[in-house]
Amino acid sequence: MNHPELTPPAGSLRAMDNHFYRFLGGGARLRLLEVFIELQIPELLGHRGPMPAQQICALLGLNLHRGWKFLHLLALTGLLEEKHGVYSGDETLFGLSTDAKYYFGPAGNEGFFYRDLVAFWKKVADLSLIDVLRGSALPDGIDWPYATPDSVAHFEYHWMRLTAAGSIDTLLMSNAMVNAQKVLDIGGGDGTVGCALCSAYPAIQVTVFNLPVSAELARTHIAERHMNDRVHVHEGDFFKDEFPTGFDHVLFNRTLADWQPTVCKMLFDKVRRSMAPGAKLVINEAMLEGNTDFTLAWEFRYIFYDSYGRALFKPLSVYQQLLEDAGFRITHVTPMRNEAFYSVIEAEVMA
Ligand SMILES: C[S@@+](CC[C@H](N)C(=O)[O-])C[C@H]1O[C@@H](n2cnc3c(N)ncnc32)[C@H](O)[C@@H]1O
């Protein structure tokens, strides 16, 4: 079915209609995914394997006619695999797709991160967007950066540490840190990235710069990994404090997409003031290019978080401008790989 003629040329009427239907299709996909999770279909089909529509509907208490349509649409989204459905009969078999097994595990009982993404989505999606846009109060707990020990632990462990692998691989594959000896990792989470750099490069020492609660978590995590002699923690707030000096590489790993361009420029200015001559600035970040759905999903959520700034996932051209304005020259850009969302920018202070 992958004929080139199925993709209409840009600007054609069919391309325009396709664009419009992507909005409605997106709404349908999301509702289907929410209910797929709520009804615990991953667990059911992961545990019992593919089953006829009739049996699934009976087990889940669904009206057979409506339930069949629902399962068929889940197959269209790619979350289920449908077999023997030519006549749309009650005996049509539905099982978890390869993608669903990737998101929720082969037994359907994993996928904390993907489930949490949907849970966070629902937390804001149930609010009236118009009321919010007109200034209504936002619920408690919608604030960034997280400040209470529980919310920081949830964020640093369940989100940052568990999703770090793709960014670490990207960073290592870029070779941006191969000659590093002393690295300052700004907003360096719980030290996961610092420890990974030390494992990959025997000569490296890393200092994680982070807010007090995250810094405390980092100390514990680094000690658990017996890396205290190579990964150090410097407590600080980059809005208030200058950066420590004496580093040959300064890293922002997935930290700049939390902040709007004015803040990034302020951080680049601070980095330039602290950097030793000949040192390198390395940015490993999700950029806008190639990540439109990712950006839409996250920045929609950020409408409901006043503490997040504007246009956080920035195109490369914005980083170029900000770096140039802060006195840096980009020396290399490693584009996104197929495995993760991140690109790596290397920069040095302009002569
Ligand atoms: C998205 S996380 C990235 C963590 C880590 N670099 C990684 O890739 O796993 C952003 C980090 O920036 C830190 N951060 C946020 N605001 C900060 C501030 N004002 N000063 C220092 N660090 C801050 C957070 O605590 C968090 O660890």
The ligand as an SDF file (V2000), in Angstrom:
LIG
                    3D

 27 29  0  0  0  0  0  0  0  0999 V2000
   14.6110   18.0750   31.7750 C   0  0  0  0  0  0  0  0  0  0  0  0
   15.6840   17.8100   33.1240 S   0  0  0  0  0  0  0  0  0  0  0  0
   17.1420   17.1780   32.3680 C   0  0  0  0  0  0  0  0  0  0  0  0
   17.9330   16.3290   33.2970 C   0  0  0  0  0  0  0  0  0  0  0  0
   19.2060   15.7170   32.6930 C   0  0  0  0  0  0  0  0  0  0  0  0
   20.0650   16.7210   32.1100 N   0  0  0  0  0  0  0  0  0  0  0  0
   18.8520   14.6400   31.6990 C   0  0  0  0  0  0  0  0  0  0  0  0
   19.0090   14.8290   30.4970 O   0  0  0  0  0  0  0  0  0  0  0  0
   18.3900   13.5680   32.1460 O   0  0  0  0  0  0  0  0  0  0  0  0
   16.0930   19.4780   33.5180 C   0  0  0  0  0  0  0  0  0  0  0  0
   16.9890   19.6100   34.7310 C   0  0  0  0  0  0  0  0  0  0  0  0
   17.2390   21.0030   34.9550 O   0  0  0  0  0  0  0  0  0  0  0  0
   17.2200   21.2480   36.3430 C   0  0  0  0  0  0  0  0  0  0  0  0
   16.9040   22.6560   36.6020 N   0  0  0  0  0  0  0  0  0  0  0  0
   15.7270   23.2810   36.4130 C   0  0  0  0  0  0  0  0  0  0  0  0
   15.8010   24.5540   36.8130 N   0  0  0  0  0  0  0  0  0  0  0  0
   17.0510   24.7480   37.2800 C   0  0  0  0  0  0  0  0  0  0  0  0
   17.7250   25.8700   37.8550 C   0  0  0  0  0  0  0  0  0  0  0  0
   17.0890   27.0290   38.0170 N   0  0  0  0  0  0  0  0  0  0  0  0
   19.0140   25.7260   38.2050 N   0  0  0  0  0  0  0  0  0  0  0  0
   19.6510   24.5350   38.0520 C   0  0  0  0  0  0  0  0  0  0  0  0
   19.0530   23.4300   37.4970 N   0  0  0  0  0  0  0  0  0  0  0  0
   17.7700   23.5390   37.1470 C   0  0  0  0  0  0  0  0  0  0  0  0
   16.1320   20.3060   36.8620 C   0  0  0  0  0  0  0  0  0  0  0  0
   16.2380   20.1100   38.2520 O   0  0  0  0  0  0  0  0  0  0  0  0
   16.4170   19.0460   36.0150 C   0  0  0  0  0  0  0  0  0  0  0  0
   17.3500   18.2270   36.6520 O   0  0  0  0  0  0  0  0  0  0  0  0
  1  2  1  0
  2  3  1  0
  2 10  1  0
  3  4  1  0
  4  5  1  0
  5  6  1  0
  5  7  1  0
  7  8  2  0
  7  9  1  0
 10 11  1  0
 11 12  1  0
 11 26  1  0
 12 13  1  0
 13 14  1  0
 13 24  1  0
 14 15  1  0
 14 23  1  0
 15 16  2  0
 16 17  1  0
 17 18  1  0
 17 23  2  0
 18 19  1  0
 18 20  2  0
 20 21  1  0
 21 22  2  0
 22 23  1  0
 24 25  1  0
 24 26  1  0
 26 27  1  0
M  CHG  2   2   1   9  -1
M  END
$$$$
